[in-house]
Amino acid sequence: MSDIFYTVAGPAEGKFTEKMSKFLSFVFPVSSVQEARDCIASVSKRYYDARHVCWAYKIGVETPYCLSSDNGEPSGTAGKPILGQINSFNVTDIAVIVVRYFGGIKLGTSGLISAYREAARIALESADIRECHVMASIRFTYPYMAMNNVMKLIKQPGITIVSQTFDNSCDVEISVRKDDFSRLQSRLADVDGLTFAE
């Protein structure tokens, strides 16, 4: 499995009207369930007079955690279509919220499903979707005399030095793309005196 995944770079919005009902849609980048809940609470508070505030979120890459809510709409007519659009756009670490102002005309089950799907799609289409990488960290210690060899390996594109301390020896933590992890780890293992932290 590749270490590439997609998410949104920032918030985005959309708007859709169907038979007098107004649907306002919002996209937020989130990195935890709590962040997703905070976004939902914030939109619910802002649009407190709306009939329904429906939502879905997806967090994580390898085993993503997904949740959705119909918020009073008939079961499966709002949260699932919103989540379906998140999956169609192949994005994660995202919350999509759709606010409905009822216009007086009932849409029926299929009408609701397509309206919530369309509202979510419009917001996702207006979002800036970016490519990201799953990162892994490596912690290790090495003697001063190995510094040149270590720096040649870790001062490369795609590798970030998270922390480093120099005392009797050098302690370093780096972050690297998951796809490059094993190759880099085996090259570091060849450096004399280098030991990996547990």
Disulfide bonds with the S-S distance in Angstrom:
none
